[in-house]
């Protein structure tokens, strides 16, 4: 289910994203979301399947196209669709899923202080947009299937 985007809310749109070798990841396909070109990544699942996924460039929007036949909770290897090089894991996400944040660069010079950080777990919508080493946008949500797993694993404290 797609996250509704309010037309009155402030939106952060990713207009540039670069892989580990500096290849542009925006507009690699004709897929768009609300008129904005998609951010494209290559994913590899633990069973060896690979494909391109086109992500909405609107921060907080869960829409995607392409290689999406992946079970919720699957750990994916995130790759640059141009070079095939894995994205850099930069930090752990403190939750039960064992997810990590992986870096896309927001500038062609690949400055770590200007980055987009995304989770490697399918359906685990955790991301941050960093500018000058400061978080300018952070978002976290889970697919219903993952939220149920989380609720079962962490019963309410009495």
C-alpha positions in Angstrom: 0.0 0.0 0.0 1.4 3.4 -0.9 1.9 6.0 1.7 -0.4 9.0 0.9 1.5 12.2 0.3 -0.2 15.3 1.4 0.0 18.2 -1.1 0.1 20.6 1.8 3.1 18.9 3.6 6.7 19.9 3.1 8.3 17.3 0.7 11.9 16.4 0.3 12.5 15.3 -3.3 15.7 13.4 -4.2 16.8 15.0 -7.5 20.3 13.6 -7.4 21.7 10.3 -6.1 25.1 8.7 -6.9 26.5 5.3 -6.4 29.9 4.4 -4.9 31.7 5.1 -8.2 29.8 8.3 -8.8 27.3 7.0 -11.3 24.0 8.8 -11.3 21.1 6.7 -10.0 18.2 9.1 -10.9 16.4 8.8 -14.2 18.0 5.6 -15.3 14.6 4.4 -16.5 11.4 6.0 -17.7 9.7 5.3 -14.3 8.5 8.4 -12.6 6.5 9.2 -9.4 4.3 12.3 -9.5 6.4 13.5 -12.5 9.8 13.0 -10.7 12.2 10.4 -12.1 12.8 7.3 -10.0 16.0 6.5 -8.0 17.1 3.1 -9.3 19.0 0.4 -7.3 20.0 -3.2 -8.1 18.9 -5.7 -5.4 20.1 -9.2 -4.8 18.1 -11.5 -2.5 19.7 -14.3 -0.4 18.3 -16.9 -2.9 20.4 -15.2 -5.7 17.6 -13.4 -7.5 18.6 -10.0 -8.9 16.7 -7.1 -10.4 16.3 -3.4 -10.6 14.0 -1.6 -8.3 12.8 2.0 -9.0 12.1 3.9 -5.8 10.0 7.0 -5.5 12.3 10.1 -5.0 9.8 11.6 -2.6 11.1 11.0 0.9 8.6 9.0 2.9 6.8 7.6 -0.2 6.8 3.8 -0.3 6.0 3.5 -3.9 8.4 1.5 -6.1 8.3 -0.4 -9.4 10.3 -3.1 -11.1 11.8 -6.0 -9.0 9.3 -6.0 -6.2 8.5 -9.7 -5.7 10.4 -9.9 -2.5 9.0 -11.1 0.9 8.8 -8.6 3.7 11.7 -8.9 6.1 14.2 -10.2 3.4 17.7 -8.8 3.8 18.8 -7.6 0.4 22.2 -6.7 -1.0 22.0 -3.2 -2.3 24.1 -2.6 -5.4 24.8 0.3 -7.9 22.8 -0.6 -11.0 25.6 0.8 -13.2 28.8 -0.5 -11.7 27.4 -3.5 -9.8 29.4 -2.4 -6.8 27.7 -2.9 -3.3 26.5 0.2 -1.5 28.5 1.1 1.6 27.0 0.0 5.0 27.4 3.0 7.3 25.5 2.2 10.5 23.3 -0.3 12.3 19.6 0.4 12.9 18.8 -0.4 16.5 15.8 -2.7 16.1 15.0 -6.5 16.0 15.4 -6.8 12.2 19.2 -6.6 12.1 18.9 -3.9 9.4 21.6 -1.5 8.4 21.8 1.9 6.7 23.5 2.0 3.3 24.8 5.2 1.7 23.8 6.8 -1.6 25.6 10.1 -2.2 23.7 13.3 -2.9 26.6 14.9 -4.7 28.8 13.7 -7.6 32.0 14.2 -5.5 30.6 11.6 -3.1 30.9 13.6 0.1 29.8 11.4 3.0 28.3 14.6 4.6 25.7 14.8 1.9 24.0 11.4 1.7 20.8 9.4 1.6 20.8 6.4 4.0 18.4 3.5 3.3 17.6 0.2 5.0 18.6 -3.2 3.5 15.5 -5.0 4.7 12.5 -5.2 2.3 9.5 -3.5 3.8 11.6 -1.8 6.5 11.2 1.8 5.5 13.9 3.5 7.4 15.8 6.3 5.7 17.6 9.5 6.4 18.7 12.4 4.2 21.9 14.1 5.4 23.3 17.5 4.5 26.5 18.9 5.9 26.6 15.9 8.3 23.2 16.9 9.7 19.9 15.0 9.3 17.5 17.1 7.3 14.9 14.4 6.9 14.3 11.1 8.7 11.5 8.6 8.1 10.6 5.3 9.6 7.7 2.9 8.9 7.1 -0.8 8.6 5.0 -2.9 6.3 2.1 -4.4 8.3 3.8 -7.8 8.2 7.0 -6.4 9.8 5.0 -4.4 12.3 3.2 -7.5 13.4 6.6 -9.4 13.7 7.9 -6.4 15.8 4.8 -6.4 18.1 5.1 -10.2 18.7 8.8 -10.0 19.4 8.4 -7.1 21.9 5.3 -7.7 24.0 4.1 -4.7 26.0 5.8 -4.2 29.4 3.6 -4.5 32.4 
